Amino acid sequence: MRVADLRKQQGLSREELARRSKLSARFLADVEAGRGNLSLNKLAGLSEALRIPPSLLLAGLDSRNSVDSALAMIARCDPTQMKELQLWLKTRLNPKEKKLALIGLRGAGKTTIGKKLAKNLKFEFVELDERIEKAAGLTLQNIFELHGEDYYRQLEQDVLMNLILLRRPLVIATGGGIVTRNETYDLLQRNCFTIWLKAAPENHWNRVLKQDPRPMANRPDAFAQLQNILNRREPLYALADYTVDTSNNSIPAVVKTIADRFHQS
């Protein structure tokens, strides 16, 4: 079946399909006429917009030999594109496969709870920031001082992608700001069962002070800044698959609650 037939079956105009697939209407017209040359990324966007597997779309574009056509496209991929294709297929064929990600502001208990949760589930525990430091060969502080936040956020996304591609169960403790970059947060949500470890600002504050009070020294507005950050990020944290309030619950109770909910998912 041709692209035009699939589009019409779903009641879409050419302009609407172009918008959804992020293609130009002119290029889409060429595709429907059999003249357009689809790259791997454009094929992925078009198949997602039409909500059909790429294999069926390829069959419609080249019914004579769809498998050969697909293999020829794959053979032209560079290493980066191959990695993107692998992730794209994994996301659609086996979404959220035995991977949990804990999100929340610093002091939420992601490391403490994450380690105990991983032991409970017999999963491997991973601290995302530790993997970022290893990848950069620098401490987090040095990464920000030498390269800035944009570099850190890109590295965060790259390291996360590598973890998602690992074929083993993981509990991932993420950095508090992972929700602030749409591409990275979307990657996390599509591939992991996400849990927001929610806590009151006072609880975050007290836990941070116990971890290391030095960054808060001589900063009378530090608590107000923490509250502001939490207020800005709460709507993003709330998009998680599940939320657990850690303010008035013991660590064993939180671990059991998350494990029970994950087994039900």
N, C-alpha and C positions, 0 to 999 in steps of 0.2 A: 504494500500500500504506500502510495506517495505521500510526501509531507503535506501537500495541499489537501489531500483526502482526509488525513488525520486531523488537520487543523479544522476543516469544515465539520467533521464529525463532532468535534468538541465545541462547535459554535464560536470559534475564534476568528476575528478578522486578522488579516496579515499584519496590520500595525500592532495589534495586541500581542500576537505571538512574537513579533520582533521585540517588543518591549520586555516581555517575560524572559526571552532567551538572550537578551542583551545583544541582539544583532540588528543591523540596519534593515529597514523594510526593503530597500533595493537589493541587498545581498540575499535576503530571504526569498525575494522574487526569483533571483537567479537559481537558488537551491531548488525551488519548486519547479523550475523549468529544466532542471537537470544540468545547469551550467555552473553552479556554485561549487567551490572546492572547500569542503569542510575540514578544518583542523580538529585535533582531538578536543581542545577546549570548547570550540563552537559546537561540536557534536554533543558534548556533555551538556552544554547549556540548552540546546534544542531538545534533547531527549528529556531533560528534567522539566522543561516548560510544557512538553506534550504529555509528561507523566507516563512514559513508556521506556522499557529498557533500551540501551543503545543498540543491542543486537537486532531488535525488531525494526528500529529506525534504519539501521544499515541495510537490513533486508529490503526495506522499501526503497532505499536509495539505489541499491544495486542488487536486485533480486537474482541476478545470474550467479553471483558468487560472494555472498555477504561475508562468509568466514574469511576468505582470502582478502577481501577489502579491509576487514577489521585488522587482520594480522599485518597487512601492509602499512596501515596507519600506525600501529604499535611499533613496527620496525623503524619508523622514522622518528620515534621519540628520543629526545636526549635524556640523560640520567635524571634531570629534574622533572621533566614531563612524565617519565616512567614512575617516579615516586608519587607524583600527583595522581596518576592513573590508578596505582595500587591502592592509595588511600581512598580514592573515589569509589572504587569497586568494593573495598572492604566496608566502607560506610553503608553502602546500599545492600550488600549481601549479608552482612552480619553486624548490624549496628549495636553499639553499647555492649560489646562482647566482654563480659567479666572485667570491667574496669570501672572503678569508682573514683570520683574526684571530690575532694573536700574543698569548699570555698568559704571565704569569710575574711573579715578584717584580722589583722595581727592581734594575737591574744585570744582568738576564738577556740584554740585547742586543737588545731589541725594536725600538728605533729604528734602530740600526746595521744589523741584519740585515733589518729591514723595508724599508728604503730600497733595499738591494741586491736583495732578493727581488722588490720591485715592478719594478725595472729589468729583472731577468731575465725576469719574466713579462709585461712591458709593461703593468703595472697601475698605477693611481694609488696613491700612498702617502698615508695619513692618520694623523696622530697624534691619537688621540681626545681627550687632555687639551687639546691646542691648540684643538680645535673647541669644547670646553666653555668654555675661557677666552673665546673669541670670542663664544659665545652669551651668556655672563654679563656680558661687558664688564669682567671682573676677572681678576686672576691667580689661580692655584689657592690660593695662600696666603691671599689676601684673601677668596676664596669661603669657605674654612674658618673664617677669623677672623670674618667678618661674618654668615655664614648657617649654618655648621655642616655636619657630614657628611651629614645627611639631605637637605639641599638639594642638595649636590653629587651624591649618588647618584641623586636624581630627575632632575637635569639630565643626568647621564651616560646614563641610560636614554633620555631624550628625544632627545639628540643621536645616540645609537646608532641609534634607530629611524629618524631622518631619513637617516642614512647607508645603512641597509639598503634604504630606499625608492629610493635613487638607482639608476638603471638603467645602471651602469657597473662594471667590475671594480675591486676595491679590495684593498689590503693594509692592514689596520688594526692599529696598535700600541695596545693597550689599557693602562689603568692597572692596577697590580698588584693592586688590591683589587676589581676588577670581579666577581670570582668570589664575593664575600661577600654580594651581594644576589641572591637566587634568581631574581627576575623578570628582571633584567638579564642574568644569566648564561644563563638559559634562552633569552632572545631571541637572544643571541649564538650559542649552540650550534645553534639551529634554523635560523639563516640564514647562518652562516659556517662554513667549514672551519677549525676551531680547532687551533692548534699551541701546545703548551706548550714554551717554551724553558727547559729544566731546567738548573740549575747547582748546584754545591756551595755551601754557605753562605760559604765563604772566597772563592769567585769572585765571588759577589754583593757581598761586603764590599769587596773590592779594586776592583771596577769602580765602585762607588758613591763610594769615596774619590777615584778619579781624576776622576769627574764633578764632585764638589763636596764637599770634606771638611768644610766649615763646619758642616753640621747635626750632624755626629758629634763636634764639638769639645766638650770638657768633659763628655762622657757616657761614663763608663767601662763602663756596662752596654749600650751601643748594639749591640755585636755579639751579645750574648745576646738582646736584643730582636729583632734580625733573625732569629736562629735560631728563636725562638718563633713569630714570624709565619710563617716558612716552614713550620714543622712543622704549624701549624694549617691552612694553605692547601694544602699538598701534596695531600691527598685530593681537593680541589676542582680543582686544576690537572690532576690525573691523569684527570679526566673528558674531557679534550680529545680530539679525533679522532686526534691524532698527537703524539708526544713526541720531542723532539730534545735530547740532552744536549750543551750547549755548552761544558762544562768543558774538554774535551780535544780539541776539534775546531776547525779554523780557520773563519773566517767564510765563505769561499768554499765549503768543504765542507758547512757547515750549510745555506747557501742552495741548493746543488745537491740536497742530500738532501730538503729541503722541496719544492722545485720538482718533483722526480721523483715524490715521493709525491702531490702535488696532482694531477699529470697522470693518475695512476692512479685517483684517487677518482671 
